[in-house]
Amino acid sequence: MSQDHTKALDPQPDAGRRKFLNTAAFAGLAGAGLSVGLSACKQEQAAAPATAAPAAGPISSAHASSAGVHLKPGELDTYYGLWSGGHTGDMRVLGLPSGRELHRIPCFVPDALVGWGITNESKAIMGTKPDGSLKYTVGDTHHTHASYKDGNYDGRYAWINDKINSRIARIRLDYFVCDKITELPNVQGFHGIFPDKRDPVDPAINYTTRVFCGAEFHTPLPNDGRDGDSPDKYRALFSCVDAESMEVRWQVLIDGNCDLVATSYDGKLAASNQYNVEGGHHYEGMMSAERDACVFFNIARIEEAVKAGKFKTYGSSKVPVVDGTREANTDPKTALVAYVSVPKNPHGVNASPDGKYFICAGKLSPTGTVIELAKVLQWFDGQLPEIDKAIVAEIELGLGPLHTAFDGRGNAYTTLFLDSQVVKWNVDKAIQFYAGDKNAQYVVDRLDVQYQPGHINASQSETAFADGKWLAVGCKFSKDRYLPVGPLHAENEQLIDISGEKMVLVADHPVRPEPHDFIIFKRELLNPKQVYSLDEFPNAVKDPKETGVFRNGNKVTVKITSQAPAFEPREFKVKRGDEVTIILTNLDKVEDLAHGFAIPKYNVNFIVNPQETKSVTFKADTAGVYWCYCTHFCHALHLEMRARMIVEA
């Protein structure tokens, strides 16, 4: 299915600034020799005309949604947003439509606010070296998704990836805290992530039990230095992580690199869009093939193969690895995977809310590819002669399509990186156009955004209950949208009203570089707890009478309680050279009454929320008096809330 370059694209805005940005982008691509699919990008699509939206500017105060964005004092948002934090290695929690950042959940990187990476409990989750120091102190979070039940979010968990060190973190959505982190074996550049939406075999299991993870970089297996100069032996792995235990269930050896991941609503299929099917290790070698792929995984068959012992292991890992290469999966009736060809360098695969389609965006081709999942399953059953017959549309959208969201009314919204636009298009009309109906007007609307949009998502878009209210888009360059703060600009997250036929840009929000993906869901799907239960902490100090100093040789445990405005005990003594473990329980039960605990010169500072317990361990290596104080404003006598640590010589 070679692309038809005779069709033209819709008229594009020709604003001076946008023209300059596009010209610069083309120059960069041309300078790198990347011309694949771009010849069509200068054409005009007469078959599907649409009026270009005016460049986004001030929003009319008469527009109904604008007032809803600017909430009144005390008014609560109607949606939660879970955003990746990017290089900060955490997850951001937003209220929408206001765009107010409510919280940051630390995961992969130390966080001085709450003491993540300082307390013993957080270090155990993050992972440590034999000397007790953190194994990693950097992270790069890209994609976040949440657990499902009956096609909607169930409020149990969310997951987020760390691309740098191939880790996946789980967030408990009752307390908005990270409770487990797993490092994937034999993987580098872990990028795409998506949970299953129900079990592929047992229809009674209608909720998430697995999380799928795509490896972006291919490496030697095992990666022990022996095949470092033999890229023909490099491979990537697609991993399945158990949603409850967070252990890696299995992996699939594949050709090509993974980008993002999507899953079907019936639980039977997972997929990853792929670039570099050539297996190149420099960009020139990654660009030689005409097309790349979207690889589909038949979950039930993979797990049958694992049970039957048809797998290998690599290096020190005991995780079973099945063969998902093209060569080993030519027979549809036994194949574990299927490779659907898509235009070169796809960047994103997304599942439509009706459960029928996966959509891949072309990036270096101006196209979106619609793949019908029922036809993919037909191929696995031997009822479809060619897997590419599962492609039901491949239509031109604009320059640099990356990611797609949905409104639940049959429309898709795709970011156009080079055009700095969002294009709204109708999926059914696109299928009709591809099938030969040249009167099918599949492009509905276009909206300029500022500038170079990447990830996009809409309210409830990744569920069967997409509601078509709000669309958010992350723009990689803010340029002139905010006050300059030196060379490193803020990025720009923009909110768009999609409740009507035309998209309306209603708000800009600056954000630290570099966030990526996000989800938006109705607030009633969550019921967060605002006070912990003491019983959740085995080492909780439940009564001030249990506090004190407990010595075992040179190992000293100091049990402390906090209850505004005092710590108990208010002073304690240790000896120089002691290994000191402080266990602190906040006995306050009042919502929002957290306490901090800091010890000067000892690198100790953390927060305990109501009824929460945390601990730290350090060596008391310098004699003297050290004031332990509450760092989190809690009471009229907050400044007086102190205790003394006396380190005796």
C-alpha positions in Angstrom: 0.0 0.0 0.0 2.2 2.8 -1.2 1.1 6.3 -0.5 -0.8 8.3 -3.2 1.1 11.6 -3.6 -1.3 12.9 -6.3 -3.8 14.1 -3.7 -3.5 17.6 -2.3 -3.7 18.9 1.2 -6.1 21.5 2.7 -5.1 25.1 2.5 -2.8 26.0 5.3 -2.5 29.3 7.2 0.3 31.5 5.9 0.9 33.8 8.8 4.4 35.2 8.8 5.6 33.6 12.1 4.1 30.2 11.2 5.6 30.3 7.8 9.0 31.0 9.3 8.6 28.2 11.8 7.7 25.7 9.0 10.5 26.9 6.8 13.0 26.3 9.6 11.6 22.9 10.3 11.9 21.9 6.7 15.4 23.2 6.5 16.4 21.1 9.5 14.8 18.0 8.0 16.4 18.6 4.6 19.8 19.2 6.2 19.5 15.8 7.8 18.6 14.1 4.6 15.1 13.3 5.9 12.8 13.7 2.9 10.6 10.7 3.3 6.9 11.6 2.9 7.5 15.4 2.8 7.1 15.9 -1.0 3.3 15.7 -0.5 3.3 18.3 2.3 3.4 21.2 -0.1 0.4 20.1 -2.0 -3.2 21.2 -1.5 -6.0 18.7 -0.8 -8.8 19.8 -3.1 -10.9 16.7 -2.3 -11.4 17.6 1.4 -11.4 21.3 1.7 -11.7 23.1 5.0 -11.5 26.7 5.9 -8.3 27.4 7.8 -9.0 28.6 11.3 -7.7 32.1 12.1 -4.5 32.4 14.1 -5.3 32.0 17.7 -5.5 35.2 19.6 -7.7 36.7 22.4 -10.8 34.7 23.1 -14.2 36.4 23.0 -15.6 36.8 26.5 -18.9 35.9 25.0 -17.8 32.3 24.5 -19.6 30.2 27.1 -16.6 27.9 27.9 -14.2 30.8 28.7 -16.0 31.6 31.9 -15.8 27.9 33.0 -12.1 28.0 32.7 -11.6 30.8 35.2 -13.2 29.3 38.3 -14.5 31.4 41.1 -12.8 31.3 44.5 -13.6 28.1 46.2 -15.1 26.5 43.0 -13.7 23.0 42.2 -12.6 21.7 38.9 -14.8 19.0 37.2 -11.8 16.9 35.9 -8.6 15.5 37.1 -5.5 15.5 34.8 -2.6 13.2 35.3 0.5 14.6 33.5 4.0 13.4 33.1 6.6 15.6 34.6 9.4 15.0 32.1 12.9 15.5 33.3 11.7 16.1 36.9 10.9 12.4 37.0 7.5 12.8 38.6 3.8 12.9 37.9 1.8 16.2 37.9 -1.8 16.4 39.1 -3.9 19.1 37.5 -7.4 20.3 38.0 -9.3 21.0 34.7 -10.5 23.1 33.1 -8.7 25.6 35.3 -5.3 24.1 34.6 -4.2 24.6 38.2 -1.4 22.3 39.3 -2.6 20.7 42.5 0.2 18.3 43.3 3.4 16.6 42.1 3.8 12.9 42.9 7.5 12.0 43.1 8.5 8.7 41.6 11.9 8.3 40.0 13.8 11.3 41.3 14.4 12.6 44.9 11.9 15.3 46.0 12.9 17.7 48.8 9.4 18.8 49.6 8.1 15.5 50.9 11.4 13.8 51.5 11.2 11.3 48.6 14.5 9.6 48.3 15.4 10.6 51.9 13.0 8.5 54.0 13.7 4.8 54.3 10.3 3.9 52.8 10.8 5.9 49.7 14.3 4.6 49.2 13.0 1.1 49.4 10.6 1.8 46.6 13.1 3.7 44.4 15.9 1.1 44.8 19.3 1.4 46.4 22.9 0.3 46.0 24.5 -2.1 48.5 25.7 1.0 50.4 22.2 2.2 50.9 22.5 5.1 48.4 19.9 5.5 45.6 20.6 3.4 42.5 19.4 6.3 40.3 18.8 10.0 40.9 17.6 11.0 37.4 14.4 10.2 35.5 12.6 11.1 32.3 8.8 10.5 32.6 6.9 10.4 29.3 3.6 8.6 29.5 1.0 8.0 32.1 -2.2 5.9 32.0 -4.6 4.6 34.6 -6.4 1.3 35.4 -9.8 0.4 33.9 -13.0 -1.4 34.7 -15.8 -1.8 32.2 -14.1 0.5 29.8 -13.7 3.4 32.2 -11.1 4.5 34.8 -11.7 2.7 38.1 -9.6 5.0 40.4 -7.2 2.3 41.6 -3.9 2.9 40.0 -2.0 5.0 37.5 1.4 4.1 35.9 4.2 6.2 34.5 7.4 5.3 32.8 11.0 6.4 33.2 12.6 6.3 29.7 16.2 6.8 30.9 16.5 3.8 33.2 13.6 1.6 31.9 11.5 1.8 35.0 7.7 1.7 35.5 6.2 3.3 38.6 2.7 2.6 40.0 0.7 5.4 41.7 -2.0 4.6 44.2 -4.9 7.0 43.4 -6.4 6.7 46.9 -3.5 8.6 48.4 -1.8 9.9 45.2 1.6 8.3 46.1 4.0 6.0 44.3 4.0 2.6 46.0 6.0 0.4 43.6 8.8 0.8 41.0 9.9 -2.0 38.6 13.0 -2.0 36.4 12.5 -3.9 33.2 15.2 -6.4 32.3 17.2 -6.3 29.0 15.5 -3.0 28.0 16.7 0.5 27.2 14.7 3.5 26.3 11.4 2.2 27.7 8.9 4.6 26.2 5.3 3.6 25.4 3.0 2.3 28.2 -0.6 1.2 28.4 -2.7 -1.0 30.7 -5.0 -3.7 29.3 -8.7 -2.8 29.7 -10.0 -6.4 30.4 -8.7 -9.9 30.4 -8.1 -11.4 26.9 -9.3 -14.9 27.9 -11.6 -14.7 31.0 -14.7 -12.5 30.2 -15.4 -12.3 33.9 -12.3 -10.2 34.5 -13.4 -6.8 33.2 -10.6 -4.7 34.7 -6.9 -4.1 34.3 -4.5 -6.9 35.2 -1.5 -6.1 33.0 0.5 -3.1 31.8 2.3 -3.2 28.5 5.7 -1.5 28.0 7.5 -0.9 24.7 11.3 -0.6 24.5 12.4 2.2 22.2 16.0 1.3 21.8 17.3 -2.0 20.5 20.3 -3.5 22.2 22.4 -6.7 22.1 20.9 -9.6 24.1 22.4 -10.2 26.5 23.9 -6.8 26.7 27.3 -7.9 28.1 29.7 -6.1 25.8 30.4 -9.1 23.4 28.1 -7.9 20.6 28.4 -4.1 21.0 29.8 -3.6 17.5 27.2 -6.0 15.8 24.0 -3.9 15.4 22.5 -6.8 13.3 22.2 -8.7 16.6 20.4 -5.9 18.4 16.7 -6.4 19.3 14.0 -4.6 21.2 11.6 -6.2 23.7 7.9 -5.6 24.4 7.2 -6.3 28.1 4.1 -7.2 30.1 4.0 -6.2 33.8 1.5 -7.6 36.3 -0.7 -4.7 37.5 -0.9 -6.0 41.1 2.5 -7.5 41.9 4.4 -5.2 39.4 6.5 -8.2 38.4 7.4 -8.6 34.7 5.3 -11.5 33.4 6.9 -12.0 30.0 8.6 -10.2 27.1 8.4 -10.5 23.3 11.5 -10.2 21.1 10.6 -8.0 18.1 12.1 -6.4 15.0 12.2 -2.6 15.0 11.9 -0.1 17.8 8.7 0.7 19.8 7.3 4.1 20.2 3.9 4.3 22.0 1.5 1.5 23.1 -2.3 1.1 22.8 -4.7 -1.7 23.9 -8.0 -2.9 22.7 -11.2 -2.7 24.7 -11.8 -6.4 24.5 -8.4 -7.1 26.0 -7.3 -9.3 23.1 -4.7 -7.0 21.4 -1.9 -4.6 22.3 0.0 -2.7 19.8 3.0 -0.4 19.4 3.8 1.9 16.5 7.3 1.3 15.3 10.1 3.2 13.6 13.5 1.9 12.5 12.2 -1.5 11.2 15.6 -1.5 9.4 17.4 -1.9 12.8 19.7 1.0 12.0 22.0 2.4 14.6 22.5 5.9 13.0 19.6 8.0 11.6 20.7 7.3 8.0 20.2 3.6 8.6 16.8 4.2 10.2 15.4 5.9 7.1 16.1 3.4 4.2 12.8 1.5 4.3 9.7 2.9 2.5 7.4 2.2 5.4 7.6 1.3 9.1 5.0 -0.7 11.1 2.4 -1.0 13.8 3.1 -4.3 15.5 0.1 -6.1 17.1 0.4 -8.6 20.0 -2.0 -11.5 20.4 -2.0 -11.6 24.2 -3.7 -14.9 24.7 -1.4 -16.7 22.3 1.7 -15.1 23.9 0.6 -16.4 27.3 -0.1 -19.8 25.9 3.4 -20.0 24.4 4.9 -19.0 27.8 2.9 -21.7 29.6 4.0 -24.2 27.0 7.7 -23.3 27.7 8.3 -21.8 24.2 10.6 -19.1 25.4 14.2 -18.1 26.1 15.8 -16.1 28.9 18.6 -13.6 28.5 21.4 -12.8 30.9 20.6 -12.9 34.6 16.9 -12.3 34.0 14.4 -15.2 34.5 11.6 -13.4 32.6 10.4 -15.6 29.7 11.0 -14.1 26.3 9.0 -15.4 23.3 9.9 -14.9 19.6 7.9 -12.1 18.0 10.2 -11.5 15.0 8.7 -11.3 11.5 10.6 -14.5 10.5 9.1 -16.5 13.3 5.5 -15.3 12.7 4.6 -15.8 9.1 1.7 -18.2 9.7 -1.3 -16.2 10.8 -2.9 -19.2 12.6 0.1 -19.6 14.9 1.5 -16.1 14.9 2.0 -14.3 18.2 2.4 -10.9 16.5 1.4 -9.2 13.3 3.2 -6.3 11.6 0.9 -3.8 9.8 2.8 -1.5 7.5 2.4 2.3 8.1 4.1 5.4 6.6 7.6 6.1 7.7 8.5 7.2 11.2 5.0 7.0 12.9 4.7 8.8 16.1 1.8 7.6 18.1 -0.9 4.9 18.2 -4.3 5.6 19.8 -7.5 3.5 20.3 -10.8 5.0 19.3 -13.5 5.1 22.1 -15.8 2.8 20.1 -13.3 0.1 20.3 -13.1 -0.4 16.5 -9.8 1.2 15.4 -6.2 2.0 16.2 -4.9 5.2 14.6 -1.2 5.8 13.8 0.1 9.2 12.9 2.8 9.6 10.2 5.2 12.3 11.6 7.4 12.4 8.5 4.4 11.6 6.3 1.4 13.9 6.3 -1.0 10.9 7.0 -3.0 9.2 9.5 -3.5 5.4 9.3 -6.8 3.8 10.5 -6.5 0.1 11.3 -9.6 -1.9 12.0 -9.1 -4.3 14.9 -11.7 -6.8 13.8 -9.7 -7.3 10.6 -6.5 -7.8 12.6 -8.2 -10.6 14.6 -9.4 -12.0 11.3 -5.8 -12.2 10.1 -4.8 -14.1 13.2 -7.7 -16.5 12.5 -6.5 -17.0 8.9 -9.5 -15.2 7.4 -7.7 -12.2 6.0 -5.2 -12.8 3.1 -2.8 -9.9 4.0 -2.4 -8.2 7.3 -2.3 -4.8 5.5 -5.9 -5.4 4.5 -6.7 -4.3 8.1 -5.9 -0.7 7.0 -9.2 0.9 6.3 -8.0 4.5 5.8 -4.7 6.3 5.1 -5.6 9.9 4.7 -3.6 13.2 4.6 -4.0 15.4 7.6 -1.2 18.0 7.5 2.4 18.4 8.2 4.0 16.4 11.0 1.1 14.5 12.5 2.0 13.1 15.9 -0.8 12.1 18.3 -4.5 11.7 18.2 -7.4 12.2 20.7 -11.2 11.6 20.4 -14.4 13.3 21.4 -16.8 10.3 21.4 -18.8 11.7 18.5 -16.8 10.0 15.8 -14.2 12.8 15.5 -10.4 12.5 16.0 -8.0 15.4 16.8 -4.4 15.1 15.6 -1.5 17.3 16.4 0.5 18.6 13.4 3.9 19.4 14.6 5.2 21.2 11.6 2.0 23.1 10.9 1.6 24.1 14.6 -2.0 23.0 14.3 -4.6 20.7 15.7 -6.7 19.1 12.9 -10.2 17.8 13.7 -11.3 15.0 11.3 -14.1 12.5 11.1 -13.0 8.8 11.2 -16.0 7.4 9.3 -15.7 10.1 6.6 -12.0 9.3 6.3 -12.8 5.6 5.8 -15.4 6.5 3.1 -12.9 8.8 1.4 -10.2 6.1 1.4 -12.7 3.6 0.0 -13.3 5.9 -3.1 -15.9 8.4 -2.1 -14.1 11.6 -3.0 -17.0 13.7 -1.8 -16.5 12.6 1.8 -15.4 15.7 3.7 -13.3 14.2 6.5 -11.5 17.3 7.7 -13.9 19.2 9.9 -11.7 22.0 11.4 -8.2 23.3 12.0 -6.9 25.4 14.8 -3.5 27.1 15.2 -1.7 26.4 18.4 1.5 28.0 19.7 3.8 26.3 18.7 4.9 22.8 17.5 2.3 20.6 19.4 3.2 17.2 20.5 1.0 15.1 22.8 -2.8 15.7 22.8 -5.6 14.3 24.8 -9.3 15.0 25.5 -11.6 14.6 28.5 -12.3 10.9 28.9 -10.7 10.3 25.4 -9.0 7.0 26.3 -12.1 5.4 27.7 -15.4 4.2 26.1 -17.0 7.3 27.7 -15.2 10.1 25.8 -17.4 13.2 26.4 -16.0 15.7 23.9 -15.8 18.7 26.3 -12.1 19.6 26.6 -8.9 19.1 24.7 -5.4 19.8 26.0 -2.3 20.0 23.8 1.3 20.2 24.8 3.3 22.6 22.7 7.1 22.1 22.6 7.9 25.8 22.0 6.3 28.7 23.7 8.3 31.4 21.8 6.6 34.7 22.5 3.7 33.5 24.7 5.3 34.3 28.1 7.7 36.7 29.7 11.3 35.6 28.8 13.3 34.0 31.6 16.6 33.4 29.8 17.5 30.9 27.2 15.4 28.0 28.5 11.8 28.9 27.7 8.7 27.5 29.4 6.7 25.1 27.4 3.1 25.8 26.6 0.1 23.7 27.5 -3.1 24.9 25.8 -6.7 24.2 26.6 -9.3 23.9 23.8 -13.0 23.8 24.0 -14.3 21.0 21.7 -17.9 21.0 22.7 -19.0 22.6 19.4 -18.3 22.1 15.8 -15.4 24.5 15.8 -12.5 24.2 18.2 -11.9 27.3 20.5 -8.6 28.0 22.2 -9.5 29.2 25.7 -6.3 29.1 27.9 -2.5 29.0 27.9 -0.5 27.5 30.8 3.3 27.7 31.1 5.1 24.5 32.3 8.7 23.5 33.0 10.3 21.5 30.3 9.7 18.8 29.3 6.3 17.1 29.9 4.8 14.6 27.5 1.6 12.6 27.7 -1.4 13.0 30.0 -5.0 11.8 30.7 -8.1 13.8 31.6 -11.0 12.2 33.5 -14.1 13.2 35.5 -13.5 13.9 39.1 -16.2 11.6 40.4 -14.2 8.6 39.2 -11.8 9.2 42.1 -12.4 9.2 45.8 -9.0 10.2 47.4 -8.5 9.7 51.1 -7.3 12.8 52.9 -6.2 11.2 56.2 -4.1 8.0 56.4 -4.9 5.0 58.6 -2.3 4.2 61.2 -2.8 0.5 60.5 -1.2 1.0 57.1 2.1 1.5 58.8 3.6 -1.5 60.7 6.1 0.7 62.4 3.6 3.4 63.5 4.0 5.0 66.9 0.4 5.0 68.0 0.7 6.7 71.4 3.1 9.3 72.8 3.8 6.8 75.6 5.6 4.5 73.0 8.1 7.2 72.1 11.7 7.3 73.3 15.3 6.2 72.5 15.9 2.5 72.0 19.6 1.4 71.8 21.0 -1.8 70.4 24.8 -1.4 70.5 25.6 1.6 68.3 22.2 1.3 66.4 19.7 3.6 67.9 16.0 3.9 67.1 14.2 7.1 68.1 10.4 6.9 68.1 8.7 10.3 67.8 5.1 11.5 67.5 4.0 14.8 66.2 0.8 16.5 67.4 0.5 20.3 66.9 2.2 22.1 68.3 4.7 19.6 69.8 7.0 16.7 69.1 7.2 13.9 71.7 9.9 13.5 73.0 11.0 17.1 72.8 14.6 16.2 73.2 16.7 13.0 72.8 20.3 12.1 73.1 22.5 9.9 71.0 26.3 9.3 70.8 28.7 10.4 68.1 29.1 7.5 65.7 25.7 6.0 66.3 23.5 4.8 63.4 20.3 6.6 64.1 16.9 5.7 62.8 14.1 8.1 63.5 10.5 6.9 63.2 8.0 9.7 63.2 4.2 9.3 63.3 1.8 12.2 62.8 -1.0 11.6 65.3 -3.1 14.6 64.1 -6.3 13.5 62.5 -7.3 16.9 61.1 -7.5 17.0 57.3 -4.6 19.1 55.8 -2.6 19.1 59.0 0.8 17.8 57.9 4.0 18.2 59.8 7.6 18.5 58.5 10.7 17.2 60.3 14.1 18.6 59.5 17.5 18.2 61.2 20.1 20.8 60.3 23.5 19.6 59.0 22.2 16.0 58.6 20.4 16.2 55.2 17.1 15.2 56.8 13.8 16.9 55.8 10.5 15.1 55.1 6.7 15.5 55.6 4.3 13.3 57.5 0.6 13.7 56.6 -2.2 13.1 59.1 -1.8 9.6 60.6 1.2 8.8 58.4 4.5 7.3 59.5 7.9 7.8 57.9 11.5 7.0 59.0 15.0 8.1 58.2 18.4 6.6 59.0 21.7 8.5 59.2 25.0 8.4 61.1 25.4 10.9 64.0 28.9 11.8 63.0 29.2 15.3 64.5 28.7 16.1 68.2 26.6 19.1 69.2 23.0 20.3 69.6 20.7 20.2 66.6 17.2 21.7 66.6 14.7 19.4 64.9 11.9 21.6 63.7 8.6 21.4 61.8 9.0 22.6 58.2 5.3 22.6 57.2 3.2 25.3 58.7 0.7 23.6 61.0 -0.3 25.8 63.9 -0.2 29.2 65.4 2.8 27.9 67.4 4.4 26.4 64.3 7.7 28.2 64.8 7.9 26.9 68.4 7.3 23.3 67.3 10.8 21.9 67.9 12.8 19.1 69.5 16.5 18.9 70.4 18.9 16.2 69.2 21.9 16.2 71.4 24.8 14.3 69.9 27.3 13.5 72.7 31.0 13.3 72.0 
